């Protein structure tokens, strides 16, 4: 068992869906998975393992922000031999052509966090990027679903939710599609352990227009993204056989 995940060895699947909200993890487990067992309740950061279309899949809440996400990603990769983590979160759109309820895949994750600078002691500006195989698989699955509009590009992993000082219009001009709070940390931990990671986010609000969804919608209704992640887990499992 690790410090923050109270699971026995073998209790967690090779592919883990990684929502920030532990109640979203609970919803996914109860709605989509069969033969579900709950392996973690520490700090109410729920974790579940079940099967989807016969494939073992786990769902683990990550909490909010890069530090929390890095804790859970580190323990999943290091202590439980997880191969792939797929973040399924929410983000605020920064570009006019990215609409509320669209899905954004984070090809790269720019960040204002000092965490990555500290890792490399200021020697380089590390580029946190997704694992291409997972991104490519998920993108083509989403494309075939033909439901929510999909976008692929650079996202911002912000250290602060309330950040009035940040020049968001400048970020948009430089191609940042949306802002969230975890992807850069997840990508860096995956790279450290030579494992796979992808962040996909449903747009819950729009920074420019002010349009937004409710807290309940964010928790339970962004099912297109959830299905894409689950179908990706099935394909990844088949690739290893």
Secondary structure, DSSP 8 states (H G I E B T S, - for coil): --SS----TTSS-SEEEE-SSHHHHHHHHHHH-EEEEEEE-GGG--EEEEEETTEEEEEE---SSHHHHHHHHHHHHHHH---EEEEEEEEEE-STT--TT-EEEEEEEEE--SHHHHHTTTS----EE--HHHHHHHHHHHHHHT-S-EEEEEEEE-S-SS-TTS-HHHHHHTTEEEEESSHHHHHHHHHHTT-EEEEEEEEEEETTT--B--HHHHHHT-HHHHHHHHHHHHHHHHHT-
